[in-house]
Amino acid sequence: MEKRSTWPDNRDVSLLVDAARGIRGERVPVWFMRQAGRSLPEYRALREGTTMLEACLRPEMAAEITMQPVRRHGVDGAVFFSDIVTPLKVAGIDVDIKPGVGPVFGTSISSKADIDNLVSHRLEDSQEIRDAVKICVEELDVPVLGFGGAPFTLAAYLVEGKPSRDHLAARALMYSDPESWDRLMTWAADITGRFLEIQIEAGASVVQLFDSWAGSLSLKTYEEKVLPYSTRALSYATVPTIHFGTGTSTLLGQMASICDVLGVDYRVPLDSVAKRIPGKPLQGNIDPALLAAPWSVLEKHIDEIIEAGKAAPAHILNLGHGVPPTTDPEVLTKIVSYVKGEL
Protein backbone atom coordinates (compact mmCIF):
# COMPACT_ATOMS: atom_id res chain seq x y z
CA MET A 1 0.00 0.00 0.00
CA GLU A 2 1.17 3.53 -0.76
CA LYS A 3 0.56 6.62 1.34
CA ARG A 4 -2.95 7.85 0.73
CA SER A 5 -2.05 11.52 0.32
CA THR A 6 0.70 14.05 0.77
CA TRP A 7 1.28 15.87 4.02
CA PRO A 8 -1.47 18.40 4.74
CA ASP A 9 -0.59 22.09 4.71
CA ASN A 10 -2.62 23.03 7.77
CA ARG A 11 -0.37 21.51 10.44
CA ASP A 12 1.54 23.81 12.75
CA VAL A 13 5.08 24.51 11.61
CA SER A 14 7.69 23.82 14.29
CA LEU A 15 11.30 22.84 14.65
CA LEU A 16 10.26 19.24 15.15
CA VAL A 17 7.86 19.06 12.21
CA ASP A 18 10.39 20.83 9.99
CA ALA A 19 13.09 18.34 11.00
CA ALA A 20 10.72 15.46 10.26
CA ARG A 21 10.33 16.94 6.79
CA GLY A 22 14.10 17.13 6.37
CA ILE A 23 14.46 20.85 7.11
CA ARG A 24 17.23 21.75 9.55
CA GLY A 25 16.35 24.62 11.88
CA GLU A 26 18.31 26.96 14.11
CA ARG A 27 18.85 24.13 16.61
CA VAL A 28 17.96 20.48 16.93
CA PRO A 29 14.48 19.81 18.34
CA VAL A 30 14.33 17.48 21.32
CA TRP A 31 11.78 15.10 22.84
CA PHE A 32 12.13 11.80 24.69
CA MET A 33 10.53 8.45 24.03
CA ARG A 34 8.47 7.49 27.13
CA GLN A 35 8.70 11.08 28.37
CA ALA A 36 4.99 10.85 29.22
CA GLY A 37 4.76 8.63 32.24
CA ARG A 38 6.87 6.57 34.52
CA SER A 39 9.65 8.92 35.60
CA LEU A 40 7.36 11.79 36.63
CA PRO A 41 5.98 11.99 40.19
CA GLU A 42 2.94 13.90 38.93
CA TYR A 43 2.22 11.00 36.59
CA ARG A 44 2.40 8.44 39.39
CA ALA A 45 0.11 10.57 41.53
CA LEU A 46 -2.44 10.92 38.73
CA ARG A 47 -2.35 7.21 37.90
CA GLU A 48 -2.94 6.04 41.44
CA GLY A 49 -5.82 3.59 41.55
CA THR A 50 -6.04 3.07 37.78
CA THR A 51 -4.69 0.45 35.41
CA MET A 52 -2.51 1.36 32.46
CA LEU A 53 -5.20 0.72 29.87
CA GLU A 54 -7.78 2.62 31.91
CA ALA A 55 -5.45 5.60 31.89
CA CYS A 56 -4.95 5.28 28.13
CA LEU A 57 -8.69 5.29 27.50
CA ARG A 58 -9.74 8.11 29.80
CA PRO A 59 -9.40 11.14 27.50
CA GLU A 60 -8.78 13.78 30.16
CA MET A 61 -6.26 11.59 31.96
CA ALA A 62 -4.43 10.51 28.79
CA ALA A 63 -4.27 14.13 27.66
CA GLU A 64 -2.98 15.34 31.03
CA ILE A 65 -0.25 12.68 31.05
CA THR A 66 0.71 13.63 27.49
CA MET A 67 1.04 17.28 28.47
CA GLN A 68 2.92 16.83 31.76
CA PRO A 69 6.43 16.50 30.26
CA VAL A 70 5.85 19.52 28.01
CA ARG A 71 5.10 21.66 31.05
CA ARG A 72 7.93 20.23 33.12
CA HIS A 73 10.72 19.81 30.57
CA GLY A 74 9.85 22.22 27.76
CA VAL A 75 10.31 19.54 25.09
CA ASP A 76 9.57 20.36 21.44
CA GLY A 77 6.90 17.69 21.00
CA ALA A 78 4.27 15.89 23.05
CA VAL A 79 4.16 12.17 22.37
CA PHE A 80 0.64 10.89 22.88
CA PHE A 81 0.35 8.77 26.01
CA SER A 82 -0.76 5.30 24.96
CA ASP A 83 0.43 1.72 24.67
CA ILE A 84 1.01 -0.49 21.66
CA VAL A 85 -1.88 -2.76 22.74
CA THR A 86 -4.38 0.08 23.25
CA PRO A 87 -5.90 -0.35 19.76
CA LEU A 88 -6.28 -4.08 20.42
CA LYS A 89 -8.22 -3.33 23.59
CA VAL A 90 -10.43 -0.85 21.73
CA ALA A 91 -11.04 -3.50 19.05
CA GLY A 92 -12.35 -5.92 21.68
CA ILE A 93 -9.31 -8.14 22.23
CA ASP A 94 -8.94 -9.64 25.72
CA VAL A 95 -5.70 -7.98 26.87
CA ASP A 96 -4.40 -6.45 30.06
CA ILE A 97 -1.11 -4.87 31.05
CA LYS A 98 0.27 -6.41 34.22
CA PRO A 99 2.77 -4.33 36.20
CA GLY A 100 6.26 -5.76 35.91
CA VAL A 101 5.20 -8.15 33.15
CA GLY A 102 3.67 -6.24 30.23
CA PRO A 103 0.77 -7.15 27.90
CA VAL A 104 -0.95 -10.42 28.78
CA PHE A 105 -3.71 -11.85 26.60
CA GLY A 106 -6.68 -13.98 27.61
CA THR A 107 -5.72 -16.53 24.96
CA SER A 108 -2.73 -16.87 22.68
CA ILE A 109 -3.02 -17.32 18.92
CA SER A 110 -2.16 -20.93 18.08
CA SER A 111 -4.51 -22.06 15.29
CA LYS A 112 -6.30 -20.92 12.16
CA ALA A 113 -9.53 -20.80 14.16
CA ASP A 114 -7.87 -18.41 16.61
CA ILE A 115 -6.82 -16.19 13.72
CA ASP A 116 -10.33 -16.37 12.23
CA ASN A 117 -11.70 -15.08 15.51
CA LEU A 118 -9.00 -12.44 15.85
CA VAL A 119 -9.40 -10.87 12.42
CA SER A 120 -13.15 -10.51 12.97
CA HIS A 121 -12.27 -7.69 15.39
CA ARG A 122 -11.91 -4.29 13.75
CA LEU A 123 -10.81 -0.87 14.89
CA GLU A 124 -13.38 1.36 13.24
CA ASP A 125 -12.91 4.38 15.48
CA SER A 126 -12.15 5.43 19.05
CA GLN A 127 -13.76 8.54 20.43
CA GLU A 128 -11.61 8.24 23.56
CA ILE A 129 -8.43 8.53 21.49
CA ARG A 130 -9.84 11.35 19.36
CA ASP A 131 -10.90 13.35 22.39
CA ALA A 132 -7.56 12.93 24.17
CA VAL A 133 -5.51 14.00 21.17
CA LYS A 134 -7.80 16.97 20.51
CA ILE A 135 -7.37 18.22 24.07
CA CYS A 136 -3.59 18.15 23.65
CA VAL A 137 -3.68 19.86 20.26
CA GLU A 138 -5.92 22.62 21.60
CA GLU A 139 -3.94 23.25 24.79
CA LEU A 140 -0.32 22.86 23.68
CA ASP A 141 1.88 25.10 21.58
CA VAL A 142 4.09 22.20 20.46
CA PRO A 143 3.12 19.46 18.00
CA VAL A 144 1.54 16.22 19.17
CA LEU A 145 3.23 13.02 18.03
CA GLY A 146 1.03 10.01 17.41
CA PHE A 147 2.25 6.59 18.41
CA GLY A 148 1.64 2.99 17.37
CA GLY A 149 3.18 -0.47 17.69
CA ALA A 150 4.54 -2.15 14.58
CA PRO A 151 2.71 -5.22 13.24
CA PHE A 152 5.46 -7.68 14.16
CA THR A 153 5.53 -6.54 17.77
CA LEU A 154 1.75 -6.85 18.02
CA ALA A 155 1.79 -10.26 16.34
CA ALA A 156 4.58 -11.52 18.57
CA TYR A 157 2.63 -10.57 21.69
CA LEU A 158 -0.55 -12.15 20.33
CA VAL A 159 1.06 -15.45 19.36
CA GLU A 160 3.06 -15.76 22.57
CA GLY A 161 0.17 -14.49 24.71
CA LYS A 162 2.63 -12.43 26.73
CA PRO A 163 6.12 -10.87 26.42
CA SER A 164 8.84 -13.21 25.22
CA ARG A 165 12.60 -12.91 24.87
CA ASP A 166 13.03 -15.04 21.75
CA HIS A 167 9.55 -14.99 20.08
CA LEU A 168 9.94 -18.64 19.07
CA ALA A 169 6.21 -19.22 18.63
CA ALA A 170 5.82 -16.18 16.37
CA ARG A 171 8.86 -17.09 14.31
CA ALA A 172 7.66 -20.70 14.01
CA LEU A 173 4.24 -19.56 12.78
CA MET A 174 5.64 -17.29 10.10
CA TYR A 175 7.42 -20.22 8.46
CA SER A 176 5.15 -23.17 9.29
CA ASP A 177 1.95 -21.45 8.16
CA PRO A 178 2.74 -18.51 5.84
CA GLU A 179 -0.92 -18.00 4.93
CA SER A 180 -1.97 -17.58 8.57
CA TRP A 181 1.03 -15.33 9.19
CA ASP A 182 -0.03 -13.12 6.31
CA ARG A 183 -3.59 -12.85 7.63
CA LEU A 184 -2.37 -12.07 11.15
CA MET A 185 0.16 -9.46 10.02
CA THR A 186 -2.22 -7.81 7.55
CA TRP A 187 -4.78 -7.50 10.32
CA ALA A 188 -2.19 -6.11 12.75
CA ALA A 189 -0.98 -3.62 10.16
CA ASP A 190 -4.50 -2.36 9.56
CA ILE A 191 -5.23 -2.09 13.28
CA THR A 192 -2.10 -0.02 13.90
CA GLY A 193 -2.55 1.96 10.70
CA ARG A 194 -6.09 2.92 11.67
CA PHE A 195 -4.90 3.78 15.20
CA LEU A 196 -2.32 6.16 13.72
CA GLU A 197 -4.92 7.56 11.33
CA ILE A 198 -7.33 8.36 14.17
CA GLN A 199 -4.60 10.29 15.98
CA ILE A 200 -3.76 12.19 12.79
CA GLU A 201 -7.41 13.02 12.17
CA ALA A 202 -7.57 14.43 15.70
CA GLY A 203 -4.55 16.67 15.04
CA ALA A 204 -1.28 14.74 15.49
CA SER A 205 1.43 16.37 13.37
CA VAL A 206 3.91 13.46 13.24
CA VAL A 207 3.55 9.74 14.03
CA GLN A 208 6.04 7.15 15.21
CA LEU A 209 5.87 3.41 14.56
CA PHE A 210 7.69 1.51 17.30
CA ASP A 211 8.94 -2.05 16.68
CA SER A 212 10.06 -3.52 19.99
CA TRP A 213 11.04 -6.95 18.70
CA ALA A 214 12.19 -6.64 15.07
CA GLY A 215 15.80 -6.70 16.22
CA SER A 216 15.40 -10.41 16.98
CA LEU A 217 15.02 -11.20 13.27
CA SER A 218 17.51 -11.85 10.51
CA LEU A 219 17.64 -9.40 7.62
CA LYS A 220 16.11 -11.93 5.21
CA THR A 221 13.27 -12.77 7.59
CA TYR A 222 12.58 -9.11 8.25
CA GLU A 223 12.47 -8.28 4.54
CA GLU A 224 10.15 -11.16 3.67
CA LYS A 225 7.94 -11.54 6.74
CA VAL A 226 7.77 -8.12 8.41
CA LEU A 227 8.71 -5.18 6.21
CA PRO A 228 5.68 -5.40 3.87
CA TYR A 229 3.32 -5.12 6.83
CA SER A 230 5.12 -2.22 8.50
CA THR A 231 4.91 -0.54 5.10
CA ARG A 232 1.17 -1.17 5.10
CA ALA A 233 0.75 0.29 8.60
CA LEU A 234 2.64 3.46 7.73
CA SER A 235 0.67 3.86 4.51
CA TYR A 236 -2.22 5.16 6.61
CA ALA A 237 -0.19 8.21 7.64
CA THR A 238 -0.67 11.57 5.94
CA VAL A 239 1.89 13.33 8.14
CA PRO A 240 5.64 12.75 8.50
CA THR A 241 6.52 9.35 9.93
CA ILE A 242 9.24 8.13 12.29
CA HIS A 243 10.16 4.44 12.47
CA PHE A 244 12.11 3.14 15.44
CA GLY A 245 13.18 -0.25 16.71
CA THR A 246 15.69 -1.58 19.20
CA GLY A 247 18.64 -3.74 18.21
CA THR A 248 17.92 -3.10 14.55
CA SER A 249 21.36 -2.07 13.28
CA THR A 250 21.27 -4.68 10.48
CA LEU A 251 17.76 -3.57 9.42
CA LEU A 252 18.18 0.20 9.32
CA GLY A 253 18.33 0.49 5.53
CA GLN A 254 15.08 -1.41 5.11
CA MET A 255 13.36 0.51 7.92
CA ALA A 256 14.49 3.82 6.44
CA SER A 257 12.95 2.94 3.10
CA ILE A 258 9.39 3.17 4.46
CA CYS A 259 9.53 6.24 6.73
CA ASP A 260 10.42 9.91 6.66
CA VAL A 261 12.65 9.87 9.77
CA LEU A 262 14.71 6.90 10.91
CA GLY A 263 14.92 6.42 14.66
CA VAL A 264 18.31 5.03 15.72
CA ASP A 265 18.95 3.27 19.01
CA TYR A 266 21.98 3.94 21.21
CA ARG A 267 24.09 1.17 19.68
CA VAL A 268 24.95 2.86 16.37
CA PRO A 269 26.58 6.31 15.83
CA LEU A 270 24.39 8.69 13.87
CA ASP A 271 27.14 9.73 11.46
CA SER A 272 27.75 6.11 10.45
CA VAL A 273 24.01 5.68 9.81
CA ALA A 274 24.00 8.87 7.74
CA LYS A 275 26.78 7.44 5.56
CA ARG A 276 24.86 4.18 5.08
CA ILE A 277 21.57 5.95 4.38
CA PRO A 278 22.35 9.36 2.87
CA GLY A 279 19.63 11.98 2.68
CA LYS A 280 17.52 10.52 5.51
CA PRO A 281 16.58 12.64 8.56
CA LEU A 282 17.56 10.84 11.77
CA GLN A 283 16.25 10.70 15.33
CA GLY A 284 18.27 9.73 18.40
CA ASN A 285 20.27 8.56 20.13
CA ILE A 286 21.32 9.42 23.70
CA ASP A 287 22.16 6.29 25.67
CA PRO A 288 19.47 6.09 28.39
CA ALA A 289 22.05 4.67 30.81
CA LEU A 290 23.92 7.98 30.73
CA LEU A 291 20.93 9.81 32.19
CA ALA A 292 22.28 8.56 35.52
CA ALA A 293 25.87 9.68 34.80
CA PRO A 294 27.51 12.90 36.04
CA TRP A 295 26.41 15.94 34.02
CA SER A 296 29.91 16.42 32.58
CA VAL A 297 29.76 12.94 31.07
CA LEU A 298 26.23 13.36 29.77
CA GLU A 299 26.95 16.81 28.36
CA LYS A 300 29.92 15.47 26.37
CA HIS A 301 27.77 12.60 25.10
CA ILE A 302 25.03 15.00 23.95
CA ASP A 303 27.57 17.21 22.17
CA GLU A 304 28.95 14.18 20.34
CA ILE A 305 25.48 13.08 19.25
CA ILE A 306 24.49 16.53 18.02
CA GLU A 307 27.77 16.73 16.09
CA ALA A 308 27.25 13.26 14.59
CA GLY A 309 23.69 14.21 13.66
CA LYS A 310 25.01 16.99 11.44
CA ALA A 311 25.86 14.32 8.88
CA ALA A 312 22.12 13.91 8.23
CA PRO A 313 19.95 16.51 6.49
CA ALA A 314 18.02 16.99 9.74
CA HIS A 315 18.21 15.58 13.24
CA ILE A 316 15.72 15.19 16.09
CA LEU A 317 17.50 14.69 19.39
CA ASN A 318 16.03 11.86 21.44
CA LEU A 319 17.07 8.86 23.46
CA GLY A 320 18.24 5.64 21.89
CA HIS A 321 15.33 3.99 23.71
CA GLY A 322 12.77 5.11 26.29
CA VAL A 323 13.19 7.06 29.51
CA PRO A 324 14.01 4.58 32.32
CA PRO A 325 11.47 4.76 35.16
CA THR A 326 14.20 5.56 37.69
CA THR A 327 15.36 8.67 35.82
CA ASP A 328 15.60 11.92 37.74
CA PRO A 329 13.21 14.26 35.86
CA GLU A 330 15.54 17.18 36.51
CA VAL A 331 18.10 15.56 34.21
CA LEU A 332 15.64 15.61 31.29
CA THR A 333 14.77 19.22 32.01
CA LYS A 334 18.47 20.09 32.05
CA ILE A 335 19.04 18.38 28.70
CA VAL A 336 16.27 20.41 27.09
CA SER A 337 17.59 23.67 28.58
CA TYR A 338 21.08 22.79 27.37
CA VAL A 339 19.91 22.08 23.83
CA LYS A 340 17.95 25.34 23.80
CA GLY A 341 21.06 27.26 24.95
CA GLU A 342 19.45 28.30 28.23
CA LEU A 343 22.16 26.98 30.57
Buried (B, 14 or more C-beta within 10 A) or exposed (E): BEBEEEBEEEBBEBBBBBBBBBEBBEEBBBBBBBBBBBBBEBBEEBBEEEEBBBBBBBBEBBBBBBBBBBEBBBBBBBBBBBBBBBBBBBBEBEBBBEEEEBBBBEEBBEEEEBBEEBBEEEBEEBEBBBBBBBBBBEEBEBBBBBBBBBBBBBBBBBBBBEBBEEBEBBBEBBEEBEEBBBBBBBBBBBBBBBBBBBBBBBBBBBBBBBBBBBBBBEEEBBEBBBBBBBBBBBBBBBBBBBBBBBBBBEBBEBBBEBBBBBBBBBBBBBBBBBEEBEEBBBBBBBBBEBBEBEEEEBBEBBEBBBEBBBBBBBBBBBBBBBBBEEBEBEBBBBBBEBBBEEE
